[in-house]
Amino acid sequence: MGIIIDTKQEKQCIWVAAGVLNYKLCDRDFHCEHCPLDAALRDANASCHEEELVEMETRDVFFPEKDVIPEEIAPLLAPFYSVPVCQNAQYSPHHVWIRPLPSGLIQCGIDAFAANLLPPEAQIVVVANNTELREGENFGWVYGGSHTIPLSAPVSGTVVCRNSKLHTTDDGLRTAPYREGVIVTLSPAAGALAHARLSSPRNHARRIRKRVQQLTEGLTQQLASPAIGPCLNDGGVPVTTIAQFLGEEKYWSLLGRFIGGE
């Protein structure tokens, strides 16, 4: 499940007081010099000066079973009926894509499935430039309310620059995740690409179909609960998001399984 911050403690992160983060409790007893989040935020101005553009081709992954989805949850699943997959990228099991640049560097971001599943306007924080990462270590975090989802590095390497324009899971990330959604650029470690757990676009398309099927089954099971309907419990306001439908805890638990690798 997702990492849930313990609200019983009252040690608010200094970046909450500064107005940068909406909510974060300190888990390091204010030893900020050892905190990767603090280092990332203090390094916020060190971003890529000019992104190298590469030709991209995308193909849509279609969900053929959409006609049998219950009408109460069909609008919630609409973004997943057709999900683009970049054919010039490779993919980690946690929906992070990488794309090589002519310089030998690699761009990283989250795929279209993850971009549409994450909550709107959640905050994205990335580790500081020059951070050395091993495959599977966190290169960033998505913050929403009292919850955090880690983003795992798809390959080992060193952070060269970050996308300073990408601070939230906004519409640009959803509509163009392989162009506007570049989160970080890495210099891969020697041999890292050859040994990384990466999937081809074709295999990743299969993964997305499986994820959409799992998501559909989860929402259908929730719909069967006697306490659940197509409206909120506060006066009949229609449910418009998966988070509203599942409830905060179940929603972030799902994000943790699909994206955070929990």
N, C-alpha and C positions, 0 to 999 in steps of 0.2 A: 504494500500500500504506500501512498505518498508519505513524505515526512511531515508529521504534524507537530507544530511548535507547541511546547507545553505552556499553556496560558496561565498556569498556576504561579509561575514566576513573574516578576515584575521588572526584569532587567531589560528595558527597551534598548534596542540598538541605537547608537549615536546617530546613525543615518536616518532613523525614523524622526528623531528630534530635529534633524536638519531639514526634514521635508523631502528627502530623496526617496525613501521607501515608505510604503503605506503602513506596513506592519512587519516587525522582526524583533525577536527577543534574542539577547546576547547569550550565547552558550560557551563563551570563553572568558567569563568574568572580567570583561573589558580589557583583555590583553589584545588590543587591536593589532599590535605589530605582528601577531601570529595568525591573523584572520585573512583567508584568501578573498573573502567578500570585501573587506576593507581595502585591500590592495587593489582589487579590480575597480572599485568606485573612485579611489584616489587617482587612478590612472585613466580616468574617463576620457581625457582629451587626446590620448595617444591612439589614434585610429588610422585607418588606411587613407593615404592621400589620394590615391587613384586606383580603383579596382581594374584589374585586367579583364576585359570582356572576352568571352569565348562563345563560339557558336553553340546553340542549344537546340535540341529536339525533344519534344515531349509527346507522350502517348497516353491516352486516357485509359484507366482501368475502370471497367463498367461492372456494376453490381446487378446481374441479371435477375435476381430474386426479388427485386423491389416491388413487383406487382402483388406479392403475397404479404407484404408488410402491413400490419394493422394500421388503419387510417389515423388512429390517435397519435401514433409515433412517426408516421411517414414524414411530416414536415421537419422533425428533428433530425432525420437521417438524410434529408435532401442533399446536403453538401458532400455526402459520401457515395451517391449514386454514380458519379463520374469523378475519378480522382486522377489528376495528371502525374505521370512519373517521368522524370528527366532521363533521357536515354544516354546522356553524356556523363552520368554520375554512377557511383556505387553507394551502397547503403548498409548501415549498421543494423543490428537486430532491433534497435531502439529508435528507428525512424530518423536517424541523422544521416544526411547525404554528404558525400565528398566529391569534389570535381577538380581535376588537375588544371593548372594554369600553364601557359607556355614557359614561364620562368622556373617551373619545377615545384612551386608552392601549390598548396591545395586549399580550396575554399570549402567551408563546412556550413551546413544549415539544417533545419528540420524539414521533413518532407511535407507534402500537401495534406496527407492524412493527419499528421500531428498538428499542423498549423490550424486545421479546421476543428480539431478536437479540443485544443487548449482554450481557456477562457479568454474572451475579448479584453484587451487592455491590461492583461497581466504584465508584470514587469520582468524584463530579461536582463540579467547581469552576467558578465563574462569575466573570466580571470584576466589578470594583468598581462600586458605585453611582456614577452621574453620568458613567460612561464613555461617550464618544461613539463610535458604531460606524457604519461604512459597510457596506452590504450585502456579504456574503461574508467579512467579517472575523470572527475568532473571538470569540464571546461566552461560550464555556465550553469545557471539556475533560472527557473521560472518561478516567480513569486506571485501568489494570489491570496489575499487575505492572510490567514494564519498558516497557509500551506506552502510547501516548496517542492518542486520537482527538479531533480538534478538532470543535467544534460551530459551524457558520457562521451568522452573523446573517442571517435571511431578509429583513430590511429595514434601511434606515438609520434610526438613531435614537439616543436616549440612554437608558441603563439607569436606571430609576426605582427599582426594588426587585427583590430576589431572594427565592426561596422558601427560607427558612432551614431548613425541615423536610426538604428534599430534598438529602441528602448522598450517597446511594448509589442504584444501580439496583436498588431493593428491590421487594418484591411489590406495593406500592402503585403504583409506576410502571408495572408490567406490567398490573395489573388495572384501573386507572383512569388511563390516561396523559393524558386530556384534562381531568381534574379534579385528581387528586393529582399529576400530572406537570408542572404549571406550573413552569418553571425560572426564568424572568425576565420582568419586565414592562418594556416599552419605551414611551417617548414618541416616536412616529415623526417623522422629519424631514418638512418640508413637501414634499408631492408624492411621498414615498417609496413609499407604498402603490400609487400609480398606475403606477409604473415598475418595481416589484419583479418578479422572476421567480417568480411564485406560480401554483400550479395550483388549480383548483376541486376539490371533493371527488370529483366524477365522474372527472376526469382523474387525480387521485391514486390512485383505486381501480385504474385501469389500470396505473399505475406499480407498485403493490403486487403485482398479479398477475404482472407481468413479473419483479419481484424474486424472488418465491416460485418462479417457474419457473427462474430463474437459480440460485437456491440449491439447488433440487432437482437440477438438472443437475450442479452442482458436487459435491454429495454422492454422486450416482450414479457420477460419474467416479472419485471417490476410492474408492468401494466396489469398483470394478473393479481397483484396484491389488492385486497379489499379496500385498503386505505388510499390507493392511488387511482387517479383519474386524469383526464386531459386538462384539468384546471388546478390552480393552486388552492390551498386550503384557507386562503385569506379573503374569500368573497367571490370566488369563481373567476379570477383572472386567468386567462389561458396561459398554459405553459409554452414558452417559446425557446427554451434552451435545454440541452441535455442535463446541465447542472441543476436547473430547477426541477426537472423531472426526477432525477435520481436522488437529489439532496446533496448537500455539500460533501459529507463524508464519503458516500459511495462514489460520487463523481471523482474526487481526488484519489480515491483508492484505485479507480479504473485508470486514471492518468498515470499513476505510479506503476501499474502493471504493464501498460502499453508503451510508455515513453521513458519512465524513470528506471525501468529495469528492476523494480522492487519484487 
